[in-house]
Amino acid sequence: MDTTALIALLVFIVPMCFTPGPNNMLCAA
C-alpha cells in the first residue's frame, strides 16, 4: 500500500465517519 494513498484514504474516510448521514454505513461496515 502506498503511503500517500493511505493518507489520502484516511483524510477522506475519517471525516465521513464523524459526520451524520448515510456515510456512517461505510464506517460501520
mmCIF entry with sequence, helices, sheets and N, C-alpha, C, O atoms, coordinates in Angstrom:
data_MODEL
# 
_entry.id   MODEL 
# 
_entity.id                         1 
_entity.type                       polymer 
_entity.pdbx_number_of_molecules   1 
# 
_entity_poly.entity_id                      1 
_entity_poly.type                           'polypeptide(L)' 
_entity_poly.nstd_linkage                   no 
_entity_poly.nstd_monomer                   no 
_entity_poly.pdbx_seq_one_letter_code       MDTTALIALLVFIVPMCFTPGPNNMLCAA 
_entity_poly.pdbx_seq_one_letter_code_can   MDTTALIALLVFIVPMCFTPGPNNMLCAA 
_entity_poly.pdbx_strand_id                 A 
# 
loop_
_entity_poly_seq.entity_id 
_entity_poly_seq.num 
_entity_poly_seq.mon_id 
_entity_poly_seq.hetero 
1 1  MET n 
1 2  ASP n 
1 3  THR n 
1 4  THR n 
1 5  ALA n 
1 6  LEU n 
1 7  ILE n 
1 8  ALA n 
1 9  LEU n 
1 10 LEU n 
1 11 VAL n 
1 12 PHE n 
1 13 ILE n 
1 14 VAL n 
1 15 PRO n 
1 16 MET n 
1 17 CYS n 
1 18 PHE n 
1 19 THR n 
1 20 PRO n 
1 21 GLY n 
1 22 PRO n 
1 23 ASN n 
1 24 ASN n 
1 25 MET n 
1 26 LEU n 
1 27 CYS n 
1 28 ALA n 
1 29 ALA n 
# 
_struct_asym.id          A 
_struct_asym.entity_id   1 
# 
loop_
_struct_conf.conf_type_id 
_struct_conf.id 
_struct_conf.pdbx_PDB_helix_id 
_struct_conf.beg_label_comp_id 
_struct_conf.beg_label_asym_id 
_struct_conf.beg_label_seq_id 
_struct_conf.pdbx_beg_PDB_ins_code 
_struct_conf.end_label_comp_id 
_struct_conf.end_label_asym_id 
_struct_conf.end_label_seq_id 
_struct_conf.pdbx_end_PDB_ins_code 
_struct_conf.beg_auth_comp_id 
_struct_conf.beg_auth_asym_id 
_struct_conf.beg_auth_seq_id 
_struct_conf.end_auth_comp_id 
_struct_conf.end_auth_asym_id 
_struct_conf.end_auth_seq_id 
_struct_conf.pdbx_PDB_helix_class 
_struct_conf.details 
_struct_conf.pdbx_PDB_helix_length 
HELX_P HELX_P1 AA1 THR A 3  ? PHE A 18 ? THR A 3  PHE A 18 1 ? 16 
HELX_P HELX_P2 AA2 ASN A 24 ? ALA A 28 ? ASN A 24 ALA A 28 1 ? 5  
# 
_struct_conf_type.id          HELX_P 
_struct_conf_type.criteria    ? 
_struct_conf_type.reference   ? 
# 
loop_
_atom_site.group_PDB 
_atom_site.id 
_atom_site.type_symbol 
_atom_site.label_atom_id 
_atom_site.label_alt_id 
_atom_site.label_comp_id 
_atom_site.label_asym_id 
_atom_site.label_entity_id 
_atom_site.label_seq_id 
_atom_site.pdbx_PDB_ins_code 
_atom_site.Cartn_x 
_atom_site.Cartn_y 
_atom_site.Cartn_z 
_atom_site.occupancy 
_atom_site.B_iso_or_equiv 
_atom_site.pdbx_formal_charge 
_atom_site.auth_seq_id 
_atom_site.auth_comp_id 
_atom_site.auth_asym_id 
_atom_site.auth_atom_id 
_atom_site.pdbx_PDB_model_num 
ATOM 1   N N  . MET A 1 1  ? 0.850   -1.198 0.000  1.00 0.00 ? 1  MET A N  1 
ATOM 2   C CA . MET A 1 1  ? 0.000   0.000  0.000  1.00 0.00 ? 1  MET A CA 1 
ATOM 3   C C  . MET A 1 1  ? 0.884   1.247  0.000  1.00 0.00 ? 1  MET A C  1 
ATOM 4   O O  . MET A 1 1  ? 1.812   1.367  0.800  1.00 0.00 ? 1  MET A O  1 
ATOM 5   N N  . ASP A 1 2  ? 0.584   2.153  -0.894 1.00 0.00 ? 2  ASP A N  1 
ATOM 6   C CA . ASP A 1 2  ? 1.369   3.386  -0.966 1.00 0.00 ? 2  ASP A CA 1 
ATOM 7   C C  . ASP A 1 2  ? 1.021   4.299  0.211  1.00 0.00 ? 2  ASP A C  1 
ATOM 8   O O  . ASP A 1 2  ? -0.148  4.456  0.562  1.00 0.00 ? 2  ASP A O  1 
ATOM 9   N N  . THR A 1 3  ? 2.036   4.890  0.807  1.00 0.00 ? 3  THR A N  1 
ATOM 10  C CA . THR A 1 3  ? 1.815   5.744  1.981  1.00 0.00 ? 3  THR A CA 1 
ATOM 11  C C  . THR A 1 3  ? 0.945   6.947  1.632  1.00 0.00 ? 3  THR A C  1 
ATOM 12  O O  . THR A 1 3  ? 0.083   7.341  2.417  1.00 0.00 ? 3  THR A O  1 
ATOM 13  N N  . THR A 1 4  ? 1.167   7.521  0.468  1.00 0.00 ? 4  THR A N  1 
ATOM 14  C CA . THR A 1 4  ? 0.371   8.678  0.048  1.00 0.00 ? 4  THR A CA 1 
ATOM 15  C C  . THR A 1 4  ? -1.093  8.296  -0.136 1.00 0.00 ? 4  THR A C  1 
ATOM 16  O O  . THR A 1 4  ? -1.989  9.062  0.218  1.00 0.00 ? 4  THR A O  1 
ATOM 17  N N  . ALA A 1 5  ? -1.333  7.118  -0.686 1.00 0.00 ? 5  ALA A N  1 
ATOM 18  C CA . ALA A 1 5  ? -2.702  6.646  -0.879 1.00 0.00 ? 5  ALA A CA 1 
ATOM 19  C C  . ALA A 1 5  ? -3.369  6.385  0.467  1.00 0.00 ? 5  ALA A C  1 
ATOM 20  O O  . ALA A 1 5  ? -4.554  6.668  0.644  1.00 0.00 ? 5  ALA A O  1 
ATOM 21  N N  . LEU A 1 6  ? -2.609  5.847  1.408  1.00 0.00 ? 6  LEU A N  1 
ATOM 22  C CA . LEU A 1 6  ? -3.155  5.559  2.732  1.00 0.00 ? 6  LEU A CA 1 
ATOM 23  C C  . LEU A 1 6  ? -3.551  6.850  3.444  1.00 0.00 ? 6  LEU A C  1 
ATOM 24  O O  . LEU A 1 6  ? -4.612  6.920  4.063  1.00 0.00 ? 6  LEU A O  1 
ATOM 25  N N  . ILE A 1 7  ? -2.710  7.856  3.358  1.00 0.00 ? 7  ILE A N  1 
ATOM 26  C CA . ILE A 1 7  ? -3.016  9.154  3.973  1.00 0.00 ? 7  ILE A CA 1 
ATOM 27  C C  . ILE A 1 7  ? -4.258  9.771  3.329  1.00 0.00 ? 7  ILE A C  1 
ATOM 28  O O  . ILE A 1 7  ? -5.130  10.292 4.024  1.00 0.00 ? 7  ILE A O  1 
ATOM 29  N N  . ALA A 1 8  ? -4.331  9.710  2.007  1.00 0.00 ? 8  ALA A N  1 
ATOM 30  C CA . ALA A 1 8  ? -5.488  10.253 1.301  1.00 0.00 ? 8  ALA A CA 1 
ATOM 31  C C  . ALA A 1 8  ? -6.760  9.517  1.713  1.00 0.00 ? 8  ALA A C  1 
ATOM 32  O O  . ALA A 1 8  ? -7.814  10.133 1.869  1.00 0.00 ? 8  ALA A O  1 
ATOM 33  N N  . LEU A 1 9  ? -6.662  8.206  1.887  1.00 0.00 ? 9  LEU A N  1 
ATOM 34  C CA . LEU A 1 9  ? -7.807  7.403  2.311  1.00 0.00 ? 9  LEU A CA 1 
ATOM 35  C C  . LEU A 1 9  ? -8.292  7.856  3.681  1.00 0.00 ? 9  LEU A C  1 
ATOM 36  O O  . LEU A 1 9  ? -9.491  8.049  3.886  1.00 0.00 ? 9  LEU A O  1 
ATOM 37  N N  . LEU A 1 10 ? -7.361  8.027  4.620  1.00 0.00 ? 10 LEU A N  1 
ATOM 38  C CA . LEU A 1 10 ? -7.726  8.458  5.968  1.00 0.00 ? 10 LEU A CA 1 
ATOM 39  C C  . LEU A 1 10 ? -8.355  9.849  5.960  1.00 0.00 ? 10 LEU A C  1 
ATOM 40  O O  . LEU A 1 10 ? -9.323  10.107 6.676  1.00 0.00 ? 10 LEU A O  1 
ATOM 41  N N  . VAL A 1 11 ? -7.795  10.740 5.142  1.00 0.00 ? 11 VAL A N  1 
ATOM 42  C CA . VAL A 1 11 ? -8.302  12.114 5.070  1.00 0.00 ? 11 VAL A CA 1 
ATOM 43  C C  . VAL A 1 11 ? -9.757  12.142 4.603  1.00 0.00 ? 11 VAL A C  1 
ATOM 44  O O  . VAL A 1 11 ? -10.541 12.980 5.050  1.00 0.00 ? 11 VAL A O  1 
ATOM 45  N N  . PHE A 1 12 ? -10.117 11.221 3.699  1.00 0.00 ? 12 PHE A N  1 
ATOM 46  C CA . PHE A 1 12 ? -11.486 11.207 3.194  1.00 0.00 ? 12 PHE A CA 1 
ATOM 47  C C  . PHE A 1 12 ? -12.426 10.350 4.040  1.00 0.00 ? 12 PHE A C  1 
ATOM 48  O O  . PHE A 1 12 ? -13.598 10.695 4.187  1.00 0.00 ? 12 PHE A O  1 
ATOM 49  N N  . ILE A 1 13 ? -11.936 9.238  4.600  1.00 0.00 ? 13 ILE A N  1 
ATOM 50  C CA . ILE A 1 13 ? -12.805 8.309  5.320  1.00 0.00 ? 13 ILE A CA 1 
ATOM 51  C C  . ILE A 1 13 ? -13.122 8.790  6.729  1.00 0.00 ? 13 ILE A C  1 
ATOM 52  O O  . ILE A 1 13 ? -14.269 8.713  7.171  1.00 0.00 ? 13 ILE A O  1 
ATOM 53  N N  . VAL A 1 14 ? -12.104 9.288  7.439  1.00 0.00 ? 14 VAL A N  1 
ATOM 54  C CA . VAL A 1 14 ? -12.309 9.675  8.841  1.00 0.00 ? 14 VAL A CA 1 
ATOM 55  C C  . VAL A 1 14 ? -13.374 10.762 9.005  1.00 0.00 ? 14 VAL A C  1 
ATOM 56  O O  . VAL A 1 14 ? -14.247 10.608 9.859  1.00 0.00 ? 14 VAL A O  1 
ATOM 57  N N  . PRO A 1 15 ? -13.349 11.859 8.228  1.00 0.00 ? 15 PRO A N  1 
ATOM 58  C CA . PRO A 1 15 ? -14.423 12.852 8.360  1.00 0.00 ? 15 PRO A CA 1 
ATOM 59  C C  . PRO A 1 15 ? -15.804 12.283 8.018  1.00 0.00 ? 15 PRO A C  1 
ATOM 60  O O  . PRO A 1 15 ? -16.801 12.692 8.613  1.00 0.00 ? 15 PRO A O  1 
ATOM 61  N N  . MET A 1 16 ? -15.874 11.356 7.077  1.00 0.00 ? 16 MET A N  1 
ATOM 62  C CA . MET A 1 16 ? -17.162 10.756 6.715  1.00 0.00 ? 16 MET A CA 1 
ATOM 63  C C  . MET A 1 16 ? -17.708 9.920  7.864  1.00 0.00 ? 16 MET A C  1 
ATOM 64  O O  . MET A 1 16 ? -18.923 9.779  8.006  1.00 0.00 ? 16 MET A O  1 
ATOM 65  N N  . CYS A 1 17 ? -16.819 9.364  8.688  1.00 0.00 ? 17 CYS A N  1 
ATOM 66  C CA . CYS A 1 17 ? -17.249 8.567  9.831  1.00 0.00 ? 17 CYS A CA 1 
ATOM 67  C C  . CYS A 1 17 ? -17.886 9.456  10.898 1.00 0.00 ? 17 CYS A C  1 
ATOM 68  O O  . CYS A 1 17 ? -18.844 9.051  11.556 1.00 0.00 ? 17 CYS A O  1 
ATOM 69  N N  . PHE A 1 18 ? -17.361 10.653 11.066 1.00 0.00 ? 18 PHE A N  1 
ATOM 70  C CA . PHE A 1 18 ? -17.809 11.523 12.156 1.00 0.00 ? 18 PHE A CA 1 
ATOM 71  C C  . PHE A 1 18 ? -18.966 12.435 11.754 1.00 0.00 ? 18 PHE A C  1 
ATOM 72  O O  . PHE A 1 18 ? -19.603 13.040 12.616 1.00 0.00 ? 18 PHE A O  1 
ATOM 73  N N  . THR A 1 19 ? -19.244 12.540 10.450 1.00 0.00 ? 19 THR A N  1 
ATOM 74  C CA . THR A 1 19 ? -20.390 13.340 10.025 1.00 0.00 ? 19 THR A CA 1 
ATOM 75  C C  . THR A 1 19 ? -21.627 12.454 9.958  1.00 0.00 ? 19 THR A C  1 
ATOM 76  O O  . THR A 1 19 ? -21.563 11.353 9.412  1.00 0.00 ? 19 THR A O  1 
ATOM 77  N N  . PRO A 1 20 ? -22.768 12.918 10.510 1.00 0.00 ? 20 PRO A N  1 
ATOM 78  C CA . PRO A 1 20 ? -24.002 12.125 10.476 1.00 0.00 ? 20 PRO A CA 1 
ATOM 79  C C  . PRO A 1 20 ? -24.530 11.984 9.051  1.00 0.00 ? 20 PRO A C  1 
ATOM 80  O O  . PRO A 1 20 ? -24.346 12.868 8.214  1.00 0.00 ? 20 PRO A O  1 
ATOM 81  N N  . GLY A 1 21 ? -25.185 10.864 8.796  1.00 0.00 ? 21 GLY A N  1 
ATOM 82  C CA . GLY A 1 21 ? -25.732 10.645 7.458  1.00 0.00 ? 21 GLY A CA 1 
ATOM 83  C C  . GLY A 1 21 ? -25.454 9.238  6.962  1.00 0.00 ? 21 GLY A C  1 
ATOM 84  O O  . GLY A 1 21 ? -24.969 8.402  7.725  1.00 0.00 ? 21 GLY A O  1 
ATOM 85  N N  . PRO A 1 22 ? -25.753 8.957  5.696  1.00 0.00 ? 22 PRO A N  1 
ATOM 86  C CA . PRO A 1 22 ? -25.588 7.614  5.127  1.00 0.00 ? 22 PRO A CA 1 
ATOM 87  C C  . PRO A 1 22 ? -24.130 7.188  5.075  1.00 0.00 ? 22 PRO A C  1 
ATOM 88  O O  . PRO A 1 22 ? -23.841 5.999  4.939  1.00 0.00 ? 22 PRO A O  1 
ATOM 89  N N  . ASN A 1 23 ? -23.202 8.141  5.183  1.00 0.00 ? 23 ASN A N  1 
ATOM 90  C CA . ASN A 1 23 ? -21.789 7.794  5.132  1.00 0.00 ? 23 ASN A CA 1 
ATOM 91  C C  . ASN A 1 23 ? -21.369 6.944  6.329  1.00 0.00 ? 23 ASN A C  1 
ATOM 92  O O  . ASN A 1 23 ? -20.361 6.240  6.265  1.00 0.00 ? 23 ASN A O  1 
ATOM 93  N N  . ASN A 1 24 ? -22.139 7.003  7.428  1.00 0.00 ? 24 ASN A N  1 
ATOM 94  C CA . ASN A 1 24 ? -21.807 6.214  8.601  1.00 0.00 ? 24 ASN A CA 1 
ATOM 95  C C  . ASN A 1 24 ? -21.919 4.714  8.334  1.00 0.00 ? 24 ASN A C  1 
ATOM 96  O O  . ASN A 1 24 ? -21.280 3.914  9.017  1.00 0.00 ? 24 ASN A O  1 
ATOM 97  N N  . MET A 1 25 ? -22.729 4.328  7.341  1.00 0.00 ? 25 MET A N  1 
ATOM 98  C CA . MET A 1 25 ? -22.856 2.918  6.989  1.00 0.00 ? 25 MET A CA 1 
ATOM 99  C C  . MET A 1 25 ? -21.515 2.380  6.513  1.00 0.00 ? 25 MET A C  1 
ATOM 100 O O  . MET A 1 25 ? -21.173 1.229  6.784  1.00 0.00 ? 25 MET A O  1 
ATOM 101 N N  . LEU A 1 26 ? -20.753 3.211  5.804  1.00 0.00 ? 26 LEU A N  1 
ATOM 102 C CA . LEU A 1 26 ? -19.453 2.808  5.281  1.00 0.00 ? 26 LEU A CA 1 
ATOM 103 C C  . LEU A 1 26 ? -18.479 2.568  6.426  1.00 0.00 ? 26 LEU A C  1 
ATOM 104 O O  . LEU A 1 26 ? -17.618 1.692  6.347  1.00 0.00 ? 26 LEU A O  1 
ATOM 105 N N  . CYS A 1 27 ? -18.620 3.356  7.494  1.00 0.00 ? 27 CYS A N  1 
ATOM 106 C CA . CYS A 1 27 ? -17.721 3.226  8.637  1.00 0.00 ? 27 CYS A CA 1 
ATOM 107 C C  . CYS A 1 27 ? -18.110 2.009  9.478  1.00 0.00 ? 27 CYS A C  1 
ATOM 108 O O  . CYS A 1 27 ? -17.241 1.312  10.001 1.00 0.00 ? 27 CYS A O  1 
ATOM 109 N N  . ALA A 1 28 ? -19.420 1.753  9.608  1.00 0.00 ? 28 ALA A N  1 
ATOM 110 C CA . ALA A 1 28 ? -19.894 0.659  10.448 1.00 0.00 ? 28 ALA A CA 1 
ATOM 111 C C  . ALA A 1 28 ? -19.604 -0.697 9.809  1.00 0.00 ? 28 ALA A C  1 
ATOM 112 O O  . ALA A 1 28 ? -19.456 -1.701 10.506 1.00 0.00 ? 28 ALA A O  1 
ATOM 113 N N  . ALA A 1 29 ? -19.522 -0.718 8.473  1.00 0.00 ? 29 ALA A N  1 
ATOM 114 C CA . ALA A 1 29 ? -19.331 -1.982 7.767  1.00 0.00 ? 29 ALA A CA 1 
ATOM 115 C C  . ALA A 1 29 ? -17.944 -2.514 7.894  1.00 0.00 ? 29 ALA A C  1 
ATOM 116 O O  . ALA A 1 29 ? -17.638 -3.575 7.349  1.00 0.00 ? 29 ALA A O  1 
# 
